[in-house]
Amino acid sequence: MENKKNVTDIEREVLQLPNNGKRLLLHSCCAPCSGEVMEAIVASGIEFTIFFYNPNIHPRKEYEIRKDENVRFAEKHNIPIIDADYDSDNWYQRAKGMEFEPERGIRCTMCFDMRFERTALYAYENGFDTITSSLGISRWKNLNQINDCGLRATKKYEGISYWTYNWRKKGGSARMLEISKREKFYMQEYCGCSYSLRDSNKWRLSNGRERIKIGTKYYGD
């Protein structure tokens, strides 16, 4: 009887950047989401750099945990990573009036727009021709919403493309989970912003569960 292969052992698709792109800037939201994306890009021999820009993440302790894990995994693969500003005041200013919007609503569109606009600007100013994001691998996210934001951001800059590749397909979602367990990544229990934390805790309490505890839960525990 043959041994069942792990999903990370399955032969990957050879990826190519759109529009004959040569240099990719990958916006990363966290290590669990970007782990599979990073390994898939490495396996295809594509030159890329990680751009960590997530001013939505709250509180600061949660932000630092997510960033540090991403840095650790990038260094393991010898991938350059750009640590962008944590300009949370700017994010809250943009979120005014959207505090009670539902997940996947206009507040999330604003959040994606803000992060992709900054990613596209950095790409334009530093010789990258393509950007994409690990955000789309999560099944909790609306992939069309994310892609629309990415395409809108890159339209402002000549020569910059947004890569709409679906990282979930061909076992991507399963590999994401397997890599997270293998690396014992931190398991965040809400999207990231203070409003998603508030709403997640409200749901948990109404269902007899404890509030989320920052920095305590890891894959593989």
LONU-854773 format. One line per field, with one value per atom (N, C-alpha, C): residue in one letter; atom name; x, y, z. Coordinates in steps of 0.02 Angstrom, whole numbers, plus 32768, in hexadecimal, padded with zeros to 4 digits. Example, Ala and Ser with C-alpha at 12.3 -4.5 7.8 and 13.67 -1.06 7.14 Angstrom:
% LONU-854773
rest = [A  A  A  S  S  S]
atom = [N  CA  C  N  CA  C]
xx = [8294  8267  8294  8282  82AC  8285]
yy = [7EE4  7F1F  7F5B  7F90  7FCB  8002]
zz = [8186  8186  8186  8162  8165  818A]
//
This chain:
% LONU-854773
rest = [M  M  M  E  E  E  N  N  N  K  K  K  K  K  K  N  N  N  V  V  V  T  T  T  D  D  D  I  I  I  E  E  E  R  R  R  E  E  E  V  V  V  L  L  L  Q  Q  Q  L  L  L  P  P  P  N  N  N  N  N  N  G  G  G  K  K  K  R  R  R  L  L  L  L  L  L  L  L  L  H  H  H  S  S  S  C  C  C  C  C  C  A  A  A  P  P  P  C  C  C  S  S  S  G  G  G  E  E  E  V  V  V  M  M  M  E  E  E  A  A  A  I  I  I  V  V  V  A  A  A  S  S  S  G  G  G  I  I  I  E  E  E  F  F  F  T  T  T  I  I  I  F  F  F  F  F  F  Y  Y  Y  N  N  N  P  P  P  N  N  N  I  I  I  H  H  H  P  P  P  R  R  R  K  K  K  E  E  E  Y  Y  Y  E  E  E  I  I  I  R  R  R  K  K  K  D  D  D  E  E  E  N  N  N  V  V  V  R  R  R  F  F  F  A  A  A  E  E  E  K  K  K  H  H  H  N  N  N  I  I  I  P  P  P  I  I  I  I  I  I  D  D  D  A  A  A  D  D  D  Y  Y  Y  D  D  D  S  S  S  D  D  D  N  N  N  W  W  W  Y  Y  Y  Q  Q  Q  R  R  R  A  A  A  K  K  K  G  G  G  M  M  M  E  E  E  F  F  F  E  E  E  P  P  P  E  E  E  R  R  R  G  G  G  I  I  I  R  R  R  C  C  C  T  T  T  M  M  M  C  C  C  F  F  F  D  D  D  M  M  M  R  R  R  F  F  F  E  E  E  R  R  R  T  T  T  A  A  A  L  L  L  Y  Y  Y  A  A  A  Y  Y  Y  E  E  E  N  N  N  G  G  G  F  F  F  D  D  D  T  T  T  I  I  I  T  T  T  S  S  S  S  S  S  L  L  L  G  G  G  I  I  I  S  S  S  R  R  R  W  W  W  K  K  K  N  N  N  L  L  L  N  N  N  Q  Q  Q  I  I  I  N  N  N  D  D  D  C  C  C  G  G  G  L  L  L  R  R  R  A  A  A  T  T  T  K  K  K  K  K  K  Y  Y  Y  E  E  E  G  G  G  I  I  I  S  S  S  Y  Y  Y  W  W  W  T  T  T  Y  Y  Y  N  N  N  W  W  W  R  R  R  K  K  K  K  K  K  G  G  G  G  G  G  S  S  S  A  A  A  R  R  R  M  M  M  L  L  L  E  E  E  I  I  I  S  S  S  K  K  K  R  R  R  E  E  E  K  K  K  F  F  F  Y  Y  Y  M  M  M  Q  Q  Q  E  E  E  Y  Y  Y  C  C  C  G  G  G  C  C  C  S  S  S  Y  Y  Y  S  S  S  L  L  L  R  R  R  D  D  D  S  S  S  N  N  N  K  K  K  W  W  W  R  R  R  L  L  L  S  S  S  N  N  N  G  G  G  R  R  R  E  E  E  R  R  R  I  I  I  K  K  K  I  I  I  G  G  G  T  T  T  K  K  K  Y  Y  Y  Y  Y  Y  G  G  G  D  D  D]
atom = [N  CA  C  N  CA  C  N  CA  C  N  CA  C  N  CA  C  N  CA  C  N  CA  C  N  CA  C  N  CA  C  N  CA  C  N  CA  C  N  CA  C  N  CA  C  N  CA  C  N  CA  C  N  CA  C  N  CA  C  N  CA  C  N  CA  C  N  CA  C  N  CA  C  N  CA  C  N  CA  C  N  CA  C  N  CA  C  N  CA  C  N  CA  C  N  CA  C  N  CA  C  N  CA  C  N  CA  C  N  CA  C  N  CA  C  N  CA  C  N  CA  C  N  CA  C  N  CA  C  N  CA  C  N  CA  C  N  CA  C  N  CA  C  N  CA  C  N  CA  C  N  CA  C  N  CA  C  N  CA  C  N  CA  C  N  CA  C  N  CA  C  N  CA  C  N  CA  C  N  CA  C  N  CA  C  N  CA  C  N  CA  C  N  CA  C  N  CA  C  N  CA  C  N  CA  C  N  CA  C  N  CA  C  N  CA  C  N  CA  C  N  CA  C  N  CA  C  N  CA  C  N  CA  C  N  CA  C  N  CA  C  N  CA  C  N  CA  C  N  CA  C  N  CA  C  N  CA  C  N  CA  C  N  CA  C  N  CA  C  N  CA  C  N  CA  C  N  CA  C  N  CA  C  N  CA  C  N  CA  C  N  CA  C  N  CA  C  N  CA  C  N  CA  C  N  CA  C  N  CA  C  N  CA  C  N  CA  C  N  CA  C  N  CA  C  N  CA  C  N  CA  C  N  CA  C  N  CA  C  N  CA  C  N  CA  C  N  CA  C  N  CA  C  N  CA  C  N  CA  C  N  CA  C  N  CA  C  N  CA  C  N  CA  C  N  CA  C  N  CA  C  N  CA  C  N  CA  C  N  CA  C  N  CA  C  N  CA  C  N  CA  C  N  CA  C  N  CA  C  N  CA  C  N  CA  C  N  CA  C  N  CA  C  N  CA  C  N  CA  C  N  CA  C  N  CA  C  N  CA  C  N  CA  C  N  CA  C  N  CA  C  N  CA  C  N  CA  C  N  CA  C  N  CA  C  N  CA  C  N  CA  C  N  CA  C  N  CA  C  N  CA  C  N  CA  C  N  CA  C  N  CA  C  N  CA  C  N  CA  C  N  CA  C  N  CA  C  N  CA  C  N  CA  C  N  CA  C  N  CA  C  N  CA  C  N  CA  C  N  CA  C  N  CA  C  N  CA  C  N  CA  C  N  CA  C  N  CA  C  N  CA  C  N  CA  C  N  CA  C  N  CA  C  N  CA  C  N  CA  C  N  CA  C  N  CA  C  N  CA  C  N  CA  C  N  CA  C  N  CA  C  N  CA  C  N  CA  C  N  CA  C  N  CA  C  N  CA  C  N  CA  C  N  CA  C  N  CA  C  N  CA  C  N  CA  C  N  CA  C  N  CA  C  N  CA  C  N  CA  C  N  CA  C  N  CA  C  N  CA  C  N  CA  C  N  CA  C  N  CA  C  N  CA  C  N  CA  C  N  CA  C  N  CA  C  N  CA  C  N  CA  C  N  CA  C  N  CA  C  N  CA  C  N  CA  C  N  CA  C  N  CA  C  N  CA  C  N  CA  C  N  CA  C  N  CA  C  N  CA  C  N  CA  C  N  CA  C  N  CA  C  N  CA  C  N  CA  C  N  CA  C  N  CA  C  N  CA  C  N  CA  C  N  CA  C  N  CA  C  N  CA  C  N  CA  C  N  CA  C  N  CA  C]
xx = [802B  8000  802C  801F  8048  8039  806D  8064  8044  8016  7FF4  8025  802C  8059  803B  8066  8050  8043  8017  8006  8043  8073  80AE  80DE  80D4  80FD  80E3  80A6  8087  80A9  80B6  80D8  80AF  80D1  80AF  80AB  807C  8077  80B0  80CE  8101  80DF  80EB  80C8  80EF  80CB  80E9  80C5  80EB  80CE  80A8  8073  804D  8077  8065  8084  80D0  80EA  8132  8158  8139  8159  8198  81C5  8205  8210  81F5  8200  81BD  81B3  8174  817B  814B  8146  8109  8113  80DC  80C6  8089  806D  805A  8074  8065  803F  8009  7FE0  7FF6  8011  8026  804A  806E  8094  8067  8030  8006  7FEA  7FD5  7FB9  7FF0  802A  805E  808C  808C  80BA  80B5  8079  806F  807E  8069  8076  80C1  80E6  812E  8150  813D  815D  814C  810F  80FC  8124  812F  8155  819E  81B9  81FF  8208  81D7  81DB  81DB  81BD  81BA  81F5  8221  825D  8251  821B  820A  822D  824D  826E  8239  823B  8209  8222  81FF  820C  81C9  81CA  818D  8185  8147  8137  8105  811B  80EE  80D3  8096  8074  802D  8020  7FDE  7FCD  7FC0  7FB1  7F6D  7F47  7F05  7F0A  7F41  7F46  7F48  7F1E  7F15  7F0D  7F2B  7F56  7F9E  7FC9  800E  8030  801F  803C  802C  7FEE  7FDA  8001  8008  802D  8075  8096  80DC  80E4  80B6  80BA  80B4  8083  8079  80B4  80CE  8108  8146  8154  8190  8190  8155  8150  815D  8145  8150  819A  81BB  8202  8229  8218  823A  8235  81FA  81F0  8212  8213  8235  8280  829C  82E3  82F6  82CA  82D6  82DF  82BB  82BF  82EB  830E  833A  8314  82D8  82AF  82B1  82C2  82C1  827B  8278  8237  823C  820C  8208  81D7  81EE  81C4  81AB  816D  8151  8135  8120  8109  80CA  80C4  8087  805F  8045  8021  7FD7  7FCB  7F86  7F58  7F74  7F4A  7F2B  7F52  7F3A  7F01  7F0A  7ED7  7E95  7E99  7E5C  7E3A  7E63  7E46  7E1D  7E37  7E13  7DD6  7DD8  7DA1  7D67  7D6D  7D39  7CF6  7CC2  7C80  7C73  7CA6  7C9F  7CA8  7CA6  7CB6  7C89  7C4C  7C1D  7C09  7C31  7C26  7C37  7C15  7C23  7C64  7C7D  7CB8  7CA9  7CDA  7CD6  7CB0  7CA0  7C7C  7CAA  7C90  7CB7  7CF4  7CF2  7D2D  7D67  7D58  7D8D  7DA7  7D7A  7D91  7DC1  7DAF  7DDB  7E1F  7E1E  7E5B  7E88  7E6A  7E91  7EAD  7E82  7E98  7ED5  7ED2  7F09  7F4A  7F46  7F82  7F9E  7F71  7F89  7FA3  7F86  7F9E  7FE7  7FF4  8039  8068  8051  8079  808A  8058  8062  8092  808C  80BA  8102  810B  814F  816A  8140  8155  816B  8144  8152  8194  81A0  81DB  821A  8213  824D  8258  823D  824F  822C  81F3  81CA  8196  8185  8153  8111  8110  80D4  80CB  808C  807C  8045  8042  800A  8007  7FD8  7FD0  7FBD  7FD3  7FC0  7F79  7F5A  7F17  7EE5  7EED  7EBC  7EBA  7EEC  7EEC  7EBA  7EA6  7E77  7E30  7E10  7DCA  7D9A  7DB2  7D89  7D83  7DAE  7DAE  7D89  7D71  7D51  7D87  7D97  7DCF  7DC2  7D85  7D76  7D80  7D6D  7D76  7DC0  7DE9  7E31  7E4F  7E3E  7E5A  7E45  7E07  7DF0  7E1A  7E29  7E52  7E99  7EB5  7EF8  7EFD  7ECD  7ECC  7EC2  7E98  7E8D  7ECC  7EF1  7F2E  7F64  7F6B  7FA0  7F90  7F51  7F3E  7F5E  7F70  7F8D  7FD5  7FF4  803C  804B  8067  8078  80AD  80A2  80D4  80CD  809A  8090  8050  8054  801B  8009  7FC9  7FB4  7FA7  7FC6  7FC1  7F84  7F52  7F13  7F12  7F4B  7F4E  7F26  7F01  7ED9  7F03  7F1E  7F4B  7F28  7EE5  7EC0  7EBE  7EC4  7EB8  7EF1  7EE3  7F14  7F37  7F10  7F2B  7F4B  7F47  7F66  7F4E  7F0D  7EF1  7F08  7F0A  7F20  7F6A  7F93  7FDA  7FE5  7FBC  7FC1  7FBA  7F89  7F7E  7FB7  7FCE  8004  8045  8054  8090  8089  804E  8043  804F  8039  8045  808E  80AD  80F4  8120  8110  8137  8120  80E8  80CA  80BE  809F  808F  805C  805E  802C  7FE8  7FB5  7F71  7F47  7F43  7F19  7ECF  7EA7  7E61  7E30  7E49  7E1E  7E44  7E22  7E40  7E7C  7E74  7EAD  7E9C  7E68  7E59  7E32  7E30  7E0E  7DC4  7DA6  7D5E  7D50  7D7D  7D75  7D81  7DAF  7DBB  7D7D  7D60  7D23  7CEA  7CDF  7CA7  7CB4  7CF3  7D03  7CF7  7D0B  7D00  7CB6  7C91  7C49  7C28  7C3C  7C21  7C36  7C74  7C8D  7C67  7C5F  7C3C  7BF3  7BD4  7B8E  7B86  7BBE  7BBD  7BE2  7BE9  7C05  7C4F  7C74  7CBC  7CE0  7D1E  7D47  7D5C  7D6F  7D8A  7DCC  7DDD  7E1D  7E57  7E88  7EC4  7EFE  7F1A  7F4F  7F8F  7FAC  7FED  7FF1  7FB9  7FBA  7FAE  7F93  7F7F  7FAB  7FC5  7FF2  7FDC  7FE8  7FD9  8005  7FE7  800C  800C  7FF3  7FEF  7FBB]
yy = [7FC4  8000  803F  806E  80AA  80D9  80FB  812D  816B  8188  81C5  8200  8225  825E  8299  82BF  82FE  832F  835F  838E  83B7  83C1  83E7  83BF  837D  8353  834F  8366  8362  8394  837E  83A9  83E9  8421  8461  8477  84A3  84C4  84F6  84FA  852C  856E  85A0  85E0  8611  863E  8673  86B4  86E9  872A  8743  876A  8785  87B9  87C2  87F7  87F2  87B4  87A8  87CC  87CF  87F0  87CC  87F2  87D6  87DC  880F  881B  8824  87FD  87FC  8818  8841  8859  8839  880E  87E9  880C  8827  8841  8806  8804  87CD  87E7  87C2  87D6  87B1  8774  874C  870E  86ED  86B1  8677  8667  862F  8637  8673  867E  8680  869B  86A4  8668  8639  8601  85D9  85C5  85A0  85CB  860A  8637  863E  8649  8651  8613  85D8  859A  858B  859C  8591  85BF  85FD  862C  8617  8602  85EA  85AE  857F  8542  8552  858B  859F  85CA  85D9  85FF  8648  8664  86AA  86D6  870A  873A  8764  8767  878F  87A8  87DA  87F9  87FE  87F6  87FB  8843  885B  889D  8895  88A3  889C  88E0  88EC  892C  891D  891F  890C  8938  8978  89A6  899A  896C  895B  892F  890A  88D7  88F7  88DE  88F9  88BE  88C4  88F8  88F3  891E  891E  88DB  88BB  887A  8847  8847  8819  8828  8868  887D  8864  886C  8859  880D  87E7  879E  8789  87A4  8792  87A6  87E2  87FA  87CF  87C2  879C  8756  8737  86F4  86F8  872B  8733  873F  8767  8773  8732  870C  86CC  869D  8697  8669  8682  86C4  86E0  86D4  86DE  86D3  868A  865D  8615  8605  8629  861D  8650  867A  86AE  86DD  86F0  871D  8763  8797  87DB  87EE  8813  8829  8873  8899  88E1  88EB  8908  8917  895E  8966  89A9  89C6  8A04  8A28  8A0B  8A10  89FE  8A3E  8A5C  8A9B  8A8F  8A75  8A63  8A9F  8ADA  8B16  8B26  8B1D  8B28  8AF7  8AB8  8A85  8A97  8AAB  8ABC  8AFA  8B28  8B63  8B4F  8B20  8B09  8AE0  8ABF  8A93  8AB8  8AF9  8B1F  8B17  8B09  8AFF  8AB8  8A8D  8A47  8A17  8A31  8A09  89CC  89D0  8999  8977  8981  895E  8914  88E7  889F  888B  8852  8834  882A  8837  8835  8870  88A1  88DC  8914  8952  898B  899B  898B  8997  896B  892D  8900  8918  8932  894F  8988  89B4  89EC  89D2  899F  8983  8965  893E  8921  8959  898A  89C2  89E4  89F1  8A15  89ED  89AD  8983  8978  8970  8965  89A5  89DE  8A1D  8A28  8A19  8A21  89EE  89B1  897E  8991  89A8  89BC  89F7  8A27  8A60  8A4A  8A1E  8A05  89E0  89B8  8993  89C2  89F6  8A26  8A4B  8A5C  8A83  8A59  8A16  89EC  89B5  89BE  8993  8950  8948  890B  8917  88E1  88E9  88C6  889F  8878  8879  887C  8873  883F  881F  87F4  87F1  87C9  87C6  8780  8770  8730  8731  876B  8771  8742  8737  8712  86C7  86AC  8664  8651  8680  8672  866B  8635  862B  8659  867B  86AC  86ED  86F5  8733  872A  8763  8764  8771  873E  8743  8778  877F  87B2  87F8  8801  8842  8853  8823  882D  883D  8817  8822  8866  887A  88BC  88F3  88ED  891F  8921  88E5  88E2  88FF  88F0  890A  8956  896E  89B6  89DB  89BD  89DD  89E2  89AE  89AE  89D7  89E7  8A11  8A56  8A6B  8AAE  8AB2  8A78  8A78  8A51  8A73  8A54  8A1E  89E5  89AF  8982  898D  8963  893A  88F9  88CC  88AD  889E  8878  8830  8800  87B9  879C  8788  8770  8725  8705  86BC  86A4  866E  8652  861F  8635  860C  85D2  85D3  859D  855D  8563  852A  84F8  84BD  8487  8477  8475  8461  8499  84D7  850F  8518  8514  851E  84E7  84A9  8471  8478  848D  8497  84D0  8504  853B  8521  84F6  84DB  84AC  8484  8455  847A  84AE  84D6  84F8  8511  8533  8504  84C6  8494  8481  8479  8466  849C  84DB  8512  852A  850D  8522  856D  8586  85CC  85E0  861F  863B  8639  8624  861E  865A  868C  86C5  86B1  86CB  86B5  86EA  871E  8752  8772  8796  87B2  87DD  880C  8836  8879  889B  88DD  88DA  8913  8916  8907  8917  890B  88C1  889E  8856  8833  884D  8830  883A  8875  8884  8855  884E  8824  87DA  87C5  877F  876E  879B  8790  8791  87BD  87C0  877D  8761  8721  86E9  86EA  86B5  86B6  86F1  86F7  86E1  86F1  86DD  8693  8671  8628  8603  8624  8603  85F7  861D  8615  8650  8646  867C  86AE  86E9  871B  8703  871F  870F  8726  86FB  870B  8714  8750  8760  8739  871A  86FB  86B9  8693  8655  8616  861C  85E1  85D8  859A  858C  854C  854A  850D  84D4  849A  845F  8452  8483  8479  8444]
zz = [8000  8000  8000  7FD3  7FCF  8008  801E  8052  8033  8058  8040  8045  800F  8010  8036  8056  8072  8039  8045  800F  7FFA  8028  8016  7FEA  7FE4  7FB9  7F72  7F67  7F25  7EF6  7EB8  7E88  7E7B  7E7F  7E78  7E2F  7E23  7DE2  7DDC  7DA1  7D94  7D85  7DAE  7DA9  7D7E  7D5D  7D36  7D45  7D4A  7D57  7D1A  7D23  7CEA  7CC4  7C86  7C5C  7C5A  7C5B  7C58  7C90  7CCA  7D03  7D19  7D38  7D4E  7D9A  7DB8  7E01  7E24  7E57  7E7B  7EC2  7ED6  7F1B  7F39  7F6A  7F8A  7FCA  7FC9  8007  8033  8070  809E  80DA  80EB  8124  8164  815C  8195  817C  81A8  8194  8180  81A4  818F  8148  8137  80F3  80BE  80D0  809D  8096  80C6  80C4  8083  8070  8032  7FF5  7FF7  7FBF  7FB4  7FEA  7FE5  7FC9  7FE3  7FCD  7F84  7F6E  7F28  7EFA  7F0F  7EE5  7EE3  7F1C  7F1E  7EEF  7EF2  7EC9  7E7E  7E6B  7E25  7E0F  7E3E  7E2C  7E1E  7E38  7E2D  7E60  7E49  7E76  7E99  7EDB  7EFE  7F41  7F59  7F9A  7FBE  8000  8028  8041  803F  8058  8090  80CE  8108  811B  8106  8115  8129  816B  8186  81C2  81B6  81EE  820E  81F1  820E  824B  8253  8287  82CD  82F9  833D  836E  83A9  83C3  83AA  83C2  83AA  83B8  83F0  8401  83CA  83B2  837D  833D  832E  82F3  82F5  832D  8333  832C  8349  8343  82FA  82D6  8290  8265  8272  824B  8259  8299  82AA  828C  828A  826C  8221  8202  81BA  81AC  81D5  81CD  81D6  8209  8216  81DB  81BF  8187  8148  813D  8104  8109  8143  814D  8143  8156  814C  8102  80D7  808F  806B  8091  8075  8045  805A  8032  8052  802C  8048  8060  8097  80B1  80C4  80AD  80BC  80F5  812C  8166  815F  8148  813C  817D  8179  81B5  81D3  8215  8238  8244  820E  8215  8223  825F  8272  8277  828A  828E  824A  8216  81D2  81C1  81D6  81C9  81ED  822C  8251  8234  821A  81FA  81BD  8197  815B  816C  81A6  81BB  81DC  81E6  8207  81E2  8208  81EB  81D5  81D7  81C2  81FD  823A  8274  827D  8264  826E  822C  81FA  81BB  81C4  81A0  81A7  8186  819A  817A  8130  8105  80BD  809F  80C8  80B1  809C  809E  8084  80AF  80EF  8119  8102  80F0  80D7  8093  8069  8029  8035  8064  8075  808D  80B6  80D3  809D  806F  8038  800B  7FFC  7FD2  7FF1  8031  8053  804F  805D  805E  8018  7FE7  7FA2  7F82  7F93  7F79  7F8F  7FCE  7FE8  7FC7  7FBD  7F9D  7F56  7F31  7EEB  7EE6  7F14  7F13  7F1F  7F50  7F5E  7F21  7F02  7EC7  7E8F  7E83  7E4E  7E5B  7E9A  7EAC  7EB2  7EB2  7EBF  7E8B  7E50  7E18  7E15  7E37  7E30  7DFA  7DD5  7DA1  7DB1  7DE9  7DFA  7E46  7E5C  7EA2  7EA8  7EE2  7EF3  7F3F  7F5A  7FA2  7FB9  7FF6  8014  802F  8032  804E  802C  7FEB  7FC5  7FD3  7FF7  8003  8039  8062  8098  807E  8091  807D  80A2  80D4  80F8  80D2  809F  8078  8036  801B  7FDA  7FA6  7F7F  7F4F  7F1B  7F03  7ED1  7EEE  7F2C  7F4E  7F52  7F65  7F6A  7F26  7EF3  7EB1  7E95  7EA0  7E89  7EA8  7EE8  7F0B  7EEF  7EE3  7EC7  7E82  7E58  7E14  7E14  7E41  7E46  7E5B  7E8A  7EA3  7E6D  7E44  7E12  7DD4  7DCA  7D91  7D94  7DD0  7DD9  7DC1  7DB6  7DA7  7D67  7D37  7CF8  7D02  7CE4  7CE7  7D24  7D4F  7D8A  7D80  7D89  7D82  7DC6  7DCF  7E0A  7DF3  7E14  7E04  7E28  7E02  7E1F  7E2A  7E2D  7E34  7E71  7E68  7E9F  7EC6  7EFF  7F27  7F4A  7F4A  7F6B  7F42  7F00  7ED4  7ED5  7EBB  7EB4  7EF6  7F2C  7F6D  7F95  7F7D  7F9F  7FE7  7FF1  8033  8063  804A  8074  8085  8055  8062  8094  8090  80BF  8107  8112  8155  816A  813B  814B  815C  8137  8145  8188  8198  81D8  8212  820B  823F  8244  8209  8208  8228  821B  8235  827A  8292  82D2  82D4  829E  829A  82CF  82E2  830E  82EC  830F  82F3  8308  82DC  82EC  82E6  8312  8316  82FE  82DE  82C1  8288  825E  8221  8232  8261  8272  8292  827A  8293  82D5  82F7  8338  8331  82F7  82EE  82E3  82C0  82B8  82FA  8323  8366  8391  838E  83B4  83A0  8360  8348  8355  834F  835D  83A6  83D2  841A  842B  840B  8416  8404  83CB  83B5  83E5  83F9  8427  8469  8485  84C5  84C0  8488  847E  8474  8464  845A  8492  84CA  8505  8503  84DA  84D5  84F4  8506  8524  84EF  8506  84D9  84BB  8482  8462  848F  8496  84BC  848B  8489  845A  846B  8437  843E  8461  8463  8489  845F  8423  83FD  83BF  83B7  837F  835B  8319  82F3  830C  8310  8325  836F  8397  83E0  83F2]
//
